[in-house]
Amino acid sequence: MANHKSAIKRAKQSELRRIRNRSRRTRMKHIIKSLEEALASQNPEMATSRLRDAISVIDRTASKGVIHKNHAARKISRLTHRVNALPPA
């Protein structure tokens, strides 16, 4: 454990950030999983609405620095391609 006062403070800050980042990453994974379920059901309307939510969450996660912006762009691009490939209703 840290001995200096500043090191103790940094350890506390790092732990809080780790917990916050983990919850943001988990939220992103859950919203992507719900989009995957909509894609599996071949429902374009549901997939489109869930894609909109997923893009919002992924962009927010990247803006907070939890994931890299290029990683976010790649995820959004791949998900969008999959939604666009669904046959129309």
N, C-alpha and C positions, 0 to 999 in steps of 0.2 A: 504494500500500500504506500501511497505517497506520504512524504514527511513534511514538505514545505506547504505553507498555507496556500500558495498559488497553485501548486500541483494538486492539492486536495480539491480545490475549486474546479480545476480543469477536469479532474476525474469525474466529479459530479456532473459537470456540463456534458462531458462525453457520454456518460450513461443516459442522461435525459435525451440527448440527440439520437443515440442508438435506438432507444425505445420509440421515439417519435418517427424516425426513419423506417423502422421495422413495421410500424402500423401503416404508414403510407404505402410501403411496398406490398404489404399484405392486401390492403384495399385495392391496389392496382391489379394484383393477381386475381382477386375475387371477381372484379368487374370484367376482366378478360375472360375468366371462366364462364361467366354468365353469357357473354357474347358467343363463346364457343358452343354453348348449349343451344342458343338461338340459331347458330349456323347449322348445327346438327339436325335441328328440326325443320330446316329448309323454309323458314318463315322470313321472307324479306322485310316485312314491316317491323317485326320485333328486332331483327338483326340490325336494321338501320337505326332504330331508336337506341339500342344498346351500344351501337358503335359510337353514336354521338356522346353518350355518357362516358364510354371508354376513352375516347379522344380527350375529353375534358380532364379526366382523372390522370391519364398518362402525361399530358402536358403540365398539369399542376405538379405531379411528382418530379418531372424533369426540372421545372422552374425552381423547386426547393433544393435541387442539387442531390436528390436521392439517387437518381439515375442520370446518365449522361444524355445530353440533348439529342445526339445522334442515335443513341439506343432508342429513345422515345420516338424519334422520327421513323426509324426502321420498323418498330412495332406497329405504329399507326399505319404506315404504308402497307405492310403485309396484311393487317386486319382489313383495311379498306379494300384491297384487292380481292380478298376472300368474300367480303360482303357483296362487292360489285359482280362477282362471278355467279352469284345465286340466280337461278332462273326467276323471271318476273312472276308475280302472283297471278 
